[in-house]
Amino acid sequence: MPSLSIPTRRRFVQSGDVRLHVVEAGPTDGDPVILLHGFPEFWYGWRQQIPALVEAGYRVVVPDQRGYHRSDAPPEISAYDLPALVNDVRAVIASTGSDRAYVIGHDWGAAVAWALAAWHPEAVRRLAILNVPHLDVFRRTLRSSPAQLLRSVYILLFQIPRLPEWLLSRADHVLLTRLLTASGRRDTFAAEDLEVYRSAWRRPGRLRGMLNWYRAAARRAVSGASPLGRIDPPTLVLWGVHDVALSASMARPSADLCRDGRLETIDRATHWVQHDAPDRVNRLLLEHLGG
């Protein structure tokens, strides 16, 4: 189990019939900050943000989202529908004894954070989004931009049953490891970080759970998902401009869909912005959370 340089607490939160593994740090009476990771990471993806938030006095709560690491990984695709993922975060917030929290999300975690803020704005004190567009902006861009459609073509491969799990697990997850290293800077992921991720991916059923997020999203797209609409909580959108999967052209329209939205772009950073520029990301997050 990876550890941090600061004390952490481990516990589990029940969300319906799914048990979520949660790592926590900071004072138990501090204002809760929920950090939501994306694919193919787990709570460890926030290792460079947790100490800075704790030092500022926050109670930092970082779940492994369903399908990942030590959280349950239901085999059914329907278990990864967006309302279920949002309810997981609501359960994590409730487990702190508070009815609302600061919410920060990256990648798929940011998609869940967008939906939480749209559907349950009363639960989100302030929202911070890292390198994922508002879901309405993403849907519009896919329809109008061949370039973004090409960037997203890997999602079609993930729809095939069982084959992506087999491919990504070959040679101790060499393709999944390359996905990380090829989409980041040369120094984004250290060798020891990649081994920590591989240890999480080796857990039975976790690759299927992680990929089922994409399969459930494709089903939503086919069935015609309802728009999220305007976001009420104050929102910070952080964007590493060298994201190979998501066009930076979607950043400004996403911030503009927020009642109180602010965009900060970070040069020389990739999709993995919190790894590439941790000091700047931490400073901007603390500034935003403090209002």
Secondary structure, DSSP 8 states (H G I E B T S, - for coil): ----SS--EEEEEEETTEEEEEEEES-TTS-EEEEE--TT--GGGGTTTHHHHHHTT-EEEEE--TTSTTS---S-GGGG-HHHHHHHHHHHHHHTT-S-EEEEEETHHHHHHHHHHHH-GGGEEEEEEES---HHHHHHHHHH-HHHHHHTTHHHHHTSSSHHHHHHHHHHHHHHHHHHHHHS-TTSS-HHHHHHHHHHHTSTTHHHHHHHHHHHHHHHHHHT------B-S-EEEEEEEE-SSS-GGGHHHHHHTBTTEEEEEEEEEES-HHHHSHHHHHHHHHHHHT-
